């Protein structure tokens, strides 16, 4: 197996030897008994003339090809979410073009895709009223439905800024949900992912916020397919799951505890809408196939080594997790470079990337270790690690 030099926490350099990869499938091997979305990243175009911290240049062919990789493995795609640097380098017009292309590609192969509708074209400081927020939501929903897209209703920075009470959240969500064409997935994104969303649902008290969210969701249950919770708190998610109205799904967004939440307990389970499924899609597909066959031990055996990798990728500051997602795609040959919109390839340290390489290897997720080592060497060499 190939070797490469990697930095260690002590400041030394070690010679690291890769392991054999796991024989994960490249295509779905059987039915799933859980709905599973991977929140897919975008592939930047590093050769286009642009200002990388300001402009958005996307390699559309490679971006759609990555979605086809997820679809081949049986996953649906959560499109234009924060994994795709939505609101963190990718603006609304670019997001809509991404949604248009993804929906068209999904239709051509009968694959699943839901797309993020938010208010990010309305700068939070420009929002003066709840009506401003409602109009912003309506504009994005209308545009997505016009291209036959299904909706993930994203949390709104503008709403977090102008709302004065939990009742204000209810007013906005009631109005918006009353108009959607098909049931939506509501996304509750925690402030560890986006600090501008602190105090969402009108309070920093999570218990009180849960009461408000449950009230809004359950009274609009006919317009809500499910709710995705990204708070990295499994006990909170389970408590919320048990309070959801009949027919409303819980989609786990917990990239720390997804295996046990998907497996569930005697009172229910969570479906999945996860950023980490972008990076571990082959393992996720194999595990979900095993779970559907009733082999829960194989499900946990496959996913257990991926959890340390996921916790590493999503460690604080959690909003920089996208760097690790793209590094994984680069190592595995899904894109020819480690370049991101907004220059976010620099958002994680050299040591962080080295530990990511080790953890991905331990999980059997480097599908071609020779290729992964060859791609990693110049990245580390550019950061002072002699090849």
NUNU-435819 format. One line per field, with one value per residue (C-alpha): z, x, y. Coordinates in Angstrom, 3 decimals. Layout:
residues N
zz = c(Z,...)
xx = c(X,...)
yy = c(Y,...)
This chain:
residues 387
zz = c(0.000,-0.677,1.916,2.397,4.923,7.298,10.127,13.682,16.673,18.263,15.346,13.853,10.459,10.209,7.330,7.013,5.193,3.880,4.394,1.989,1.118,2.046,-0.823,-0.775,-3.765,-6.533,-7.062,-4.776,-3.954,-2.572,-1.234,1.705,4.538,5.363,3.220,2.816,1.431,0.930,1.070,-1.948,-2.349,-5.444,-7.487,-8.146,-11.462,-10.523,-14.059,-14.703,-14.476,-11.217,-7.751,-5.663,-2.411,-4.170,-7.323,-7.751,-10.501,-10.663,-12.734,-13.688,-15.327,-12.296,-9.918,-11.612,-11.992,-8.220,-7.807,-10.230,-7.988,-5.024,-7.051,-8.267,-4.621,-3.925,-2.091,-2.856,-3.115,-0.850,-3.213,-2.646,1.103,3.301,2.126,-1.259,0.479,0.224,1.888,2.415,-1.042,-3.295,-3.864,-4.725,-8.546,-8.639,-6.280,-8.547,-11.546,-9.511,-8.571,-12.175,-13.429,-10.603,-10.955,-14.716,-14.172,-11.535,-13.810,-16.574,-14.358,-12.006,-9.027,-5.923,-5.211,-2.819,-2.953,-0.414,-0.406,1.921,2.127,1.443,-1.407,1.296,3.377,7.068,7.697,4.806,6.318,8.012,8.705,8.769,5.448,3.913,5.077,3.802,0.378,0.199,0.991,-1.537,-4.280,-3.841,-3.461,-6.625,-8.566,-7.398,-8.019,-11.502,-12.399,-10.764,-7.681,-4.243,-1.250,1.807,3.761,5.105,8.261,7.611,8.881,8.090,10.187,13.079,12.906,12.676,14.699,18.168,19.569,18.937,17.566,14.795,13.650,13.654,11.542,8.898,8.711,8.690,5.778,3.765,4.325,3.338,-0.187,-1.021,-3.789,-2.124,1.441,2.378,4.645,7.318,8.228,11.750,11.481,14.697,15.347,15.376,11.615,11.207,14.100,12.559,13.468,17.232,19.089,16.238,16.990,19.166,22.125,23.143,25.455,23.413,25.342,24.596,20.981,20.618,21.866,19.240,16.412,17.264,17.420,13.996,12.369,13.744,12.966,9.384,9.160,5.832,4.278,6.061,4.837,7.681,9.661,9.499,12.783,12.730,16.386,17.045,20.090,19.775,22.914,21.711,18.310,19.837,22.107,19.118,16.997,19.581,19.516,15.757,14.373,12.531,9.120,9.791,9.393,11.365,9.106,11.192,10.507,13.395,11.858,15.245,16.080,12.811,13.030,16.224,15.218,11.869,13.485,15.930,18.992,19.948,19.563,16.118,13.973,11.967,8.227,7.030,5.474,6.147,4.953,5.915,3.474,0.722,1.921,3.056,0.412,-0.448,3.223,3.829,0.892,2.068,5.641,4.625,2.442,5.413,7.688,5.218,5.245,9.016,9.648,12.165,13.354,9.834,9.626,12.760,11.802,8.521,9.945,13.229,11.645,9.757,12.926,14.134,10.619,10.658,14.115,12.928,9.751,11.704,14.699,15.813,14.088,12.540,9.663,8.114,7.653,3.909,3.572,4.690,2.436,-0.629,0.431,0.517,-2.985,-4.228,-2.627,-4.161,-7.693,-8.015,-8.841,-10.059,-7.551,-3.958,-4.665,-3.182,-3.659,-1.325,-0.867,1.861,1.168,3.615,6.380,8.012,9.163,7.596,10.683,10.395,6.809,7.820,10.544,8.078,5.708,8.504,9.614,6.066,5.511,8.790,7.656,4.331,2.447,0.264,-2.708,-4.429,-1.842,-4.506,-6.045,-2.640,-1.580,-4.893,-4.544,-0.887,-1.299,-3.212,-0.799,2.193,0.293,-0.394,3.382,4.163,4.462,2.277,-0.146)
xx = c(0.000,1.213,2.866,2.977,4.275,1.713,2.117,1.247,-0.110,3.345,4.783,6.653,6.210,5.288,5.452,1.894,0.951,-2.592,-4.840,-6.903,-10.191,-13.525,-15.404,-18.286,-20.643,-20.571,-24.298,-27.229,-27.223,-30.751,-33.797,-33.670,-36.193,-35.174,-35.324,-31.776,-30.647,-27.073,-26.618,-24.350,-21.389,-20.523,-17.334,-15.591,-13.978,-10.417,-9.404,-12.016,-10.920,-12.488,-11.841,-12.117,-13.114,-15.855,-17.063,-18.731,-17.321,-18.845,-17.793,-21.298,-20.362,-18.441,-21.057,-23.874,-21.637,-21.253,-25.005,-25.159,-22.665,-25.039,-28.071,-26.261,-25.801,-29.521,-29.352,-31.574,-29.972,-30.636,-29.753,-28.464,-28.070,-25.249,-23.095,-23.129,-21.929,-25.391,-25.218,-21.498,-20.160,-22.988,-25.705,-29.372,-29.100,-26.328,-28.295,-31.334,-29.232,-27.839,-31.369,-32.557,-29.726,-30.058,-33.827,-33.439,-30.719,-32.810,-35.860,-33.814,-33.051,-36.045,-33.923,-34.873,-33.991,-35.356,-34.008,-33.410,-35.731,-34.701,-34.422,-30.706,-31.244,-32.633,-29.747,-30.691,-29.966,-32.282,-35.245,-37.582,-40.622,-42.022,-43.693,-40.257,-39.260,-42.483,-42.033,-38.454,-39.554,-42.376,-40.013,-37.660,-40.440,-42.124,-38.860,-38.124,-41.658,-41.489,-38.705,-40.713,-38.530,-39.563,-38.848,-36.629,-37.669,-34.410,-33.982,-33.855,-31.186,-33.523,-36.305,-33.911,-33.055,-36.533,-38.692,-39.550,-41.330,-42.126,-45.473,-43.649,-42.105,-45.536,-46.953,-44.220,-44.279,-48.090,-48.245,-45.476,-46.639,-50.188,-48.952,-46.586,-47.614,-46.358,-45.358,-41.943,-39.077,-38.458,-34.804,-33.896,-30.213,-28.338,-26.045,-23.011,-23.584,-24.593,-24.081,-26.622,-29.372,-28.839,-32.140,-34.180,-37.886,-37.724,-35.641,-32.252,-34.052,-34.086,-37.023,-39.168,-37.933,-38.971,-42.471,-42.817,-41.424,-43.652,-46.715,-45.951,-45.137,-48.037,-50.700,-49.370,-48.809,-50.603,-47.952,-44.954,-43.291,-40.801,-38.324,-34.540,-32.860,-29.177,-28.406,-25.913,-27.941,-29.345,-31.501,-33.127,-33.808,-35.379,-37.563,-38.715,-39.273,-41.673,-43.755,-44.194,-47.691,-48.731,-47.099,-44.437,-40.964,-37.852,-34.805,-31.685,-29.137,-26.964,-23.561,-22.283,-24.901,-26.585,-26.108,-28.095,-30.731,-31.341,-31.433,-33.996,-35.613,-38.883,-40.662,-39.433,-36.487,-35.112,-34.733,-31.593,-30.694,-26.987,-23.981,-21.728,-23.577,-21.900,-18.502,-19.424,-22.040,-20.690,-20.641,-24.062,-25.546,-24.098,-25.265,-28.801,-29.051,-28.013,-30.538,-33.356,-32.390,-32.777,-29.031,-28.669,-25.300,-23.873,-25.440,-23.594,-20.404,-20.229,-21.109,-19.167,-15.777,-17.382,-18.571,-15.078,-14.469,-17.749,-17.152,-13.742,-15.085,-17.861,-15.783,-15.981,-16.060,-18.666,-19.501,-16.120,-17.071,-17.424,-13.636,-13.438,-16.312,-14.538,-11.166,-12.773,-14.203,-10.763,-8.988,-11.491,-11.157,-14.520,-12.798,-9.313,-8.449,-8.882,-10.284,-13.468,-15.746,-14.685,-11.234,-12.592,-10.026,-7.962,-10.596,-9.066,-5.491,-2.927,-3.108,-6.910,-6.594,-3.948,-6.178,-9.067,-6.926,-6.117,-9.759,-11.064,-8.492,-9.465,-13.115,-12.190,-13.425,-10.366,-11.592,-8.176,-5.411,-2.765,-4.814,-5.671,-2.002,-0.912,-3.490,-2.738,1.029,1.029,-1.527,0.690,3.852,2.343,1.986,5.583,5.395,8.140,6.807)
yy = c(0.000,3.549,5.765,9.523,12.003,13.506,16.029,14.984,16.895,16.865,18.838,15.909,14.278,10.606,8.190,6.942,3.731,3.436,0.432,-1.586,0.148,-1.400,-3.066,-0.601,-0.592,1.977,1.437,0.757,-2.946,-3.285,-1.435,0.996,1.188,4.761,7.897,9.180,12.522,13.595,17.370,17.734,20.099,22.112,21.803,25.116,25.970,27.015,27.992,30.665,34.296,35.453,36.814,33.638,35.383,37.372,35.638,32.260,30.072,26.580,23.605,22.584,19.276,17.977,19.352,17.421,14.360,14.293,14.266,11.342,9.526,10.016,8.950,5.817,4.843,5.236,8.547,11.496,14.925,17.880,20.699,24.224,23.765,25.070,22.122,23.832,27.009,28.523,31.923,31.357,32.159,30.978,33.572,33.088,33.494,30.894,28.656,28.827,27.848,24.948,23.890,24.134,21.938,19.428,19.052,18.495,15.886,14.115,14.009,12.403,9.412,9.336,10.343,12.314,15.933,18.557,22.107,24.818,27.845,30.628,34.391,34.858,37.313,39.638,40.934,40.568,44.251,45.191,43.352,45.821,43.682,40.187,40.940,41.492,38.015,36.450,38.052,36.787,33.234,33.486,34.630,31.693,29.136,30.380,30.182,26.626,25.397,26.942,24.484,21.630,21.545,20.297,22.488,22.365,25.453,26.809,28.850,32.585,34.959,37.844,36.307,35.740,39.424,40.996,38.590,39.891,36.846,33.174,34.338,36.196,32.902,31.324,34.117,33.762,29.969,29.795,32.220,30.590,27.023,27.884,28.632,25.766,23.410,20.215,19.321,20.683,19.712,22.349,22.851,23.924,24.811,25.478,28.399,26.087,25.885,29.531,31.979,34.373,31.876,32.071,32.252,30.794,30.317,33.435,32.265,30.856,28.414,25.196,23.773,26.816,26.878,23.247,24.068,26.789,24.661,21.702,23.949,25.456,22.117,20.126,22.707,22.794,19.034,18.715,20.961,19.430,16.248,16.400,18.424,18.297,19.149,20.171,20.844,17.988,16.904,13.380,13.543,16.751,15.216,12.114,14.248,16.297,13.206,11.808,14.977,15.280,14.845,11.709,11.473,14.124,12.660,13.443,13.817,13.667,16.371,15.167,14.510,13.282,10.619,9.687,5.916,5.397,7.951,6.263,2.818,4.194,2.673,1.022,4.370,5.329,6.329,9.214,9.330,11.117,14.448,14.745,16.665,13.768,11.483,13.516,12.260,8.735,7.898,4.398,3.369,4.953,3.047,-0.278,0.322,1.279,-1.818,-3.964,-2.255,-2.913,-6.594,-6.630,-6.833,-4.020,-5.313,-4.923,-1.458,-0.367,-2.205,-0.284,3.128,2.948,3.844,6.742,8.473,9.591,10.931,12.834,14.275,15.430,17.038,18.784,19.856,23.495,25.912,23.611,25.963,25.105,21.459,22.020,22.064,18.445,17.397,18.803,17.371,13.913,14.374,15.456,12.490,10.076,11.422,13.146,16.446,17.278,19.982,21.100,24.563,25.978,28.966,31.752,30.264,27.997,25.295,27.379,27.214,24.125,23.560,21.258,19.031,18.869,17.616,15.084,13.682,13.602,11.510,9.048,8.749,8.328,5.591,3.877,3.911,2.280,5.333,5.997,4.016,4.071,4.570,5.108,7.920,9.405,9.452,10.935,13.708,14.389,14.729,18.042,19.536,18.790,19.726,23.152,23.521,22.635,18.863,17.416,14.828)
